[in-house]
Amino acid sequence: MDEITQLATALGKGLLEAKAQVSTAESCTGGGIAEAITRIPGSSAWFEAGYVTYSNRQKTQQLGVSEALFGRVGAVSREVVEAMARGAQVNSAAKFSVAVSGVAGPDGGSPEKPVGTVWICWGAADQLIAERFQFAGDRDAVRRQTVKAALEGLIRLARGEIPNRG
C-alpha cells in the first residue's frame, strides 16, 4: 500500500472515531485529495463532498470566494484558501474541510510565488489553520506532496490536534 493510501486509510479511521465528515476544496491538486480519500472502501461514511475549483470564477461560484480577493492577494494566498475551506464547510455541512491552491508548474511561478508554492487551509467548526509550503520537484511531485500534507493535517485535525507542522 502506498503512502497516500495509508494516510487516507488512517484519516478514514480517525473520522469514523470522531463521527465526522470531511469535504475538500482543490485547485492545484485537481481532485487528488478527494480521489485519495475515496479510493478507500467505506469512504462514503466520512467523505461528504469534493470541489475542484481550478478557475477563480469557480472558486467564487462554488465556494463563495470574493472576486476582490484575487485582485488583492492572488489565488495562491492564505486568504483565498481560508475562504475556500470555509465555503466547502458551509456548502457541504461537513465538520472538517481542507483547501489547497498553489503553483504546481512547470510555468506560472513568480519571484513572490515560485513554482512549488502551495497554501493549504484546514477548517474545523469556526477554526481555520492555513500554512504556506514550498515543495520541490516537478508538477507531479508538487501535487503529490500537497495531497500528502493535506491528508496529514486532516488526520491531526480528526484527532483534535493543530494540523500544521509548527
PEZI-V641330 format. One record per helix or strand of 2 or more residues. SS is the DSSP state (helix for helix, strand for strand). FROM is the first residue (numbers start at 1). TO is the last residue. If there is no record, write none. Layout:
# PEZI-V641330
<<SS & FROM & TO> <SS & FROM & TO>>
This chain:
# PEZI-V641330
<<helix & 3 & 18> <strand & 22 & 26> <helix & 32 & 38> <helix & 43 & 45> <strand & 47 & 52> <helix & 56 & 63> <helix & 67 & 73> <helix & 78 & 92> <strand & 96 & 102> <strand & 117 & 124> <strand & 127 & 134> <helix & 139 & 158>>
